[in-house]
Amino acid sequence: MQTVSEVGERRLIAMFTEAAASTDDDVVIGSGDDAAVFTAQGPVVVSTDTAVAGRHFRFDWSSPEQIGARAVVQSAADIAAMGGRLTGVTVSLGCPPETSVDRLLAVNSGIVDQTHAYRARVLGGDLVSAPTVVITVTSIGVLDDVAPVTLSGARSGEVLAVSGPLGGAAGGLAVLSAVEHGADPALVDRHPVALAAYRLPQPDLGAGPRAAAARATAMTDVSDGLVEELVTLAASSNVRLDVESALVPRVAGLDAVGEDLAVDPVRWALGGGEDHVLLAAFASGTVPADWTPIGVVSAGSGAFVDGEPVGSIRGWQSFTQT
Amino acid sequence: MQTVSEVGERRLIAMFTEAAASTDDDVVIGSGDDAAVFTAQGPVVVSTDTAVAGRHFRFDWSSPEQIGARAVVQSAADIAAMGGRLTGVTVSLGCPPETSVDRLLAVNSGIVDQTHAYRARVLGGDLVSAPTVVITVTSIGVLDDVAPVTLSGARSGEVLAVSGPLGGAAGGLAVLSAVEHGADPALVDRHPVALAAYRLPQPDLGAGPRAAAARATAMTDVSDGLVEELVTLAASSNVRLDVESALVPRVAGLDAVGEDLAVDPVRWALGGGEDHVLLAAFASGTVPADWTPIGVVSAGSGAFVDGEPVGSIRGWQSFTQT
C-alpha cells in the first residue's frame, strides 16, 4: 500500500487532473494549470463548504467515494438554494502524508463522479499536508434566466414547502452511533434507506432552479436541520414561520428506525441536518407539484412548530459524530 | 479571552459577514446567504489554495493578520498567473474550538484587508471545527480583454523573465528557523526585508494582466521555487529553458542574510518558494519594462541553470517549517 508521501504531491495532482479530464465547451482551461478559466453567461453563483474527518464524516462509517461525493453534494446544494445550476467545482484536499493513495484516489473519484452526475466539471484544486483529512469544495454555478433566491424575500401569506423528505441523515447517523455504543450491528442492514441518506444524501438539486422559475421568494438548503433553517429564514425575511410537524415528509423507513432506537422520528425530521433538501417560500397557489407544503409565512417574527417556538427543540439537531 | 466554541459558529459568521460588507456593484449578493452571486464580463478564472498551521505558517512566526493576508496572496497569485484580475474570494476557515476569537478575527481581518487591497471582495465562506487552523481561499477573477496565459505556450527563441525579486521568503524563513535552532535572535531585526517577504509576500499581481496584454506566451507564479516552476513550464510547453543564475533578481538584503547564515543566497533565489512573483516567456523584444529577463527558451526539453540540469539543485527548495 503506497502512501501519499511516497507518491508525492506532483504525481498525485497529475492523477487527479487525469481523473477530472474535461471536454466540456464551457471550460476553456481545466485542471492542471495555475487556475481554471471558464465562460459564464449571466450572473455567477459561488459557495464554499469544508468537511473534516472525525467531525463531518468517518472513514469507518462511509466509503471514501461516499465521503468525496457527499462533500460535493453539500457544497452544490448551496448553489441550488440560490436557484442556480452547478457548472464546476474546485477542490482542496488536505491529508496526513501517511494516508494511503488508494483512499485519497477513492475520495477524489467520489468527488469527480458526483460532480459529473451534476453535469458539472472539476475545475482545479490543491493538495496539502494536514493533520487529518479535510475536503473543501467550492461550487460555481449559473442562474439560467432566473433571479437569485435569497433568504430574505419571504412575505406574509406565503406557503412554506420542502423539496424532499427529511430526517434520513440524522436517522442513519443515529443507527451508526447506536451500534458503536453497543446496539445490534444488524440494525445497519435493517435500515438501508436511512443509512444511504446519511452516507450520501441525494437531494434533487434541480428543484432549486425549478423553484426559482416558479418565483420562490426565499430559499435555503437544510444543512443544519429544519428548525435551524426556519430560524435563519424567519430572521432574514423578518417574518413569522409556522410549520406543522405532521406535514414534514420523512424519509422512507424512518419511523421503523425510530421504533428500533426508541426515538420519535419527527425529531430527526425537524432537527436533523445534512439532508440538503431545499426549503422555500412560495406565493399561495404557486408551489411546484413535486414540493411538499409544510407551513405558512405570516407577519411577526420567529419560527414555530405546531404553534410552539422552536427554541425548545433547537437542541435536537446538535448531534455529534465523534 | 473568548474561544470560538464559546461564541458559536453563527455569531462568528455574522461577525465575518459584517467585516466583509461590500458595496461593490459587481456583487449582487454577498457574504451571508447560501451562496454569493456576482456578474462577470467574459471568461472567469478560478483557483483554490489551502494553508495549514504548522505546515504553511506558524502563529509564533507571523501575526494572524499576516497569515490571513498571505493565504489571499498565494491564491490570488494564481489568478494573476493566468493574466487575470482578482474580483472576489471565498474563504473556508477551520480551527480548533478552543481557538481564541481574537485570533480568528485577526486572521479574518488580514484576509479581508488583503482582498480589499486587491480591489476585490470577500464573497462568502465557511467556518468549521478542525484539529488545527486550516485556511482555504478560492480566488475568482476575470480576464480584461486578454487571452488566458497557460503553462504550455512557450516557444523556442523566446525570453524568460520574472516580475520581481526572489528568495526573500526562503531567506526570511531561514532566519526564523536558525533562531529557533539557537542563532542570535537579533538576526530577525537585522533582516527586515527578508522577514517581511516571508511573512507577507507582496508580489505586484498587476504584472500578470500587463504580461498578458504584452502577449506573454506562458506564465506561472513562483510558489514552489523557481527551478520547480522551470521544470513544470519546460514540460508543459515541451521546450528547453535556460536560466542564468546571475540574472535572477534577489530581494534587497538577501546577500547579507546569506552571509549571516553562511548560505549562498542564490540558492534561495533559485530554490526557495512562496515568493509568488510571476515567471513568464515573451517573444524577444516584448518583455515589459518592469520585468527582468533571466534566460531563454529553446528547442529541446528540461530546465537548466548556468548550463546544468536543475535536477541537482531541485532539492534546495524542500525546506520545511516545522
Interface residues (C-beta under 8 A of the other chain):
Chain A: V28 I29 D33 D34 A35 A36 V37 F38 T39 A40 G42 P43 V44 V45 V46 S47 T48 D49 T50 A51 V52 G54 R55 H56 D78 I79 A81 M82 G84 G88 T90 V91 S92 G94 L123 G124 G125 D126 V128 S129 A130 P131 T132 V134 T136 T138 S139 I140 G141 L143 P148 T150 L151 M219 T220 D221
Chain B: V28 I29 D33 D34 A35 A36 V37 F38 T39 A40 G42 P43 V44 V45 V46 S47 T48 D49 T50 A51 V52 G54 R55 H56 D78 I79 A81 M82 G84 G88 T90 V91 S92 G94 L123 G124 G125 D126 V128 S129 A130 P131 T132 V134 T136 T138 S139 I140 G141 L143 P148 T150 L151 M219 T220 D221
